[in-house]
Amino acid sequence: MMLTDCTFMSLVWDEDRATGLNAKAPLDVVENLDKDQNVDQVDKESGEDGAPSITSPRDKGTSKRFERKRRSSDDLISSLERMANVFIAHFNKSNDQMDEILESFTRGDKERKDNRHKLNEKLQEIEVLIDSQRQRVAMKLVPDPDLLDYFYTLHDDEAKKVFLMELLK
């Protein structure tokens, strides 16, 4: 019974199926339409010398399938460019922030290094200390950045003397 149905259907639909030399696929039909459109354009357009200019469907991308593919790839490329630009902007911003952080650390390190170098001069200004006491105080202040910073925050010479004497105990 199924075979008879197929036979009947083929009898009904056979004449709609394109076969033989003159059969055309949908892509062929689209290309023929594009060619016809270009022929119309050749009639309307002319070159510099007045002769009609000849264009092919590939020159102007008139094939709808190729045009659609080109448009979708252009959209993809522009989306990728936008994403890359956003990434670059965020990368540059984080780079700037990292530079600021590193600068704040190195600024503090440079200041401490300068303070360590100036320590002997500052200790020479305090007359009550003898050389061996200066050496012991320096050996305690240099490895401890907090004590060294505190020493430099003291502006009164008397307060520095008291601090150093306590440190020597």
N, C-alpha and C positions, 0 to 999 in steps of 0.2 A: 504494500500500500504506500509506503514511503517513496519508493521508486517512482510510482506513478505520479505522486505529487511533484517530485522533482522534474519529471518529464513535462508535466503540465506547466510548471513555472517557467521552465526553459523555453517552452513554446510562447508563453506570454511575454517574457522579458528579453528574449534573445534579440529582438529587433532594436532594443535600447542599448545593447552592448556594442561598443565601437570595435570593429575588427577590420583587418585588411590594410591595404596601402593608404587609404585616405583617413584612417582612424587618427584622432588627435587626443593627446593627454591634456589635462587641465593646464599644465605648465606651458604647453605649446600654444594654447589659446591665449594665455596671458601675454606671451612673447609676441604673438601676432598682433594683439591689440596695441602693445607698445610700439611695434614697428609702424602700424597704421597711424598712431599718434605722432611719431617722429616724421612721417611723410607729410602730415598736415603742417607740422612745424617748419619743415623745409620749404613748403610753399609760402609760408608767412615770413620766414627769416631770409636774409640775404647776407652774403659776405661783404668784404670791403670793396670788391670789384663789381658788385651788383649781382654776381652769380649766386644761386642758392647754396647755402651752407649745408653740409651733410653731417648729421649727428647719428650716433648709434645709441641703442638703448643703454649700453654699458657706460657711455660717456657721461650721461646725465644721471645715471642711477634711476631710470624711470621704472624699472621692474619693481613692482610692489613688494615682492618677496625680499629682494635685495635692499630696497629702501627701508623696509621694516627691520631687517637685521641690522642695517647700518644705524638706524635710529636707536634701537635697543642697545647696541654696543656703545654708541655715543652717550646714552644715558648712564650706562655702567661706568664708563670712563669718567664722566663728570662727577658721579657719586664717589668714585674712588679718589678723585682729586680733592673733593670737599673733605672726605675722611682724612686724607693725608694732611691737608692744611690744618684741620682741627688737631690732629696728633702733633704736628709741628708746633702749633701754638701752645699746647699743653706742655710739650717737651721743653720749649724755650722758657715758659713760666717756671717750671720746676727747676730748670737749670739756674735761673736767676735767684730763686729761693735758696738753692743749695749754695750758690756763691755768697749770698748774704750770711748764711749760717757759718760757712767756713771762714769768712772774713771776721765774723764776731769771735770765733775761736782763736784765729791767728792774731787778731788784735790783742786779745787778752794774753796770749803767749808772748807776744812781742813786748808788751808792757811789763810782764813779769820778768822776762829776760833782761830788759833794761833796768828794772828794779834790782835784780841780783847783781848786775854789774856796778850799780851805783851804791850798793850796800856798804862796801868798804869805805867809800867817801863819807857816807852818812855816819858810819860808826866812828870814823876819825873825828867827827865834829863833837862827839860826846866825850868830854875830857876825863870823866871819872873812870873810864874803862882803860885797863892796860892791854897790851897786845895779846896776851894769852886769853883774856876775857873776850876780846873782840873775835878771836878765832873760834872760841866755843859758841858764842852767840851766833856767828855766821853759820857754823855747822848745824845749828838748830833751826835757823831761819830759812836757809836756802832750800832744804828738802821739803819744807812745809809751806806751800803757797799761801795758805790762809793766815799763818803767823806773819809771813812776809808782807802780805797785803795789809794786815792790821797795823804792823809797824809803820808803814807808809801813810796810814790814815791819821796817825798821831801827829798833830801839828805843833804841839807844845814840847819843847826840849825836856822839860821836867817830867812830863808824862812818858816820854821815850826812855828816860833814865830809869824811872820806876818799872816800866815794862821790862827793860833789859835786865835789871837786877833780879826781878822775879823769875825771869827766864833762866838765869844762871843758877838759881837754887836747886 
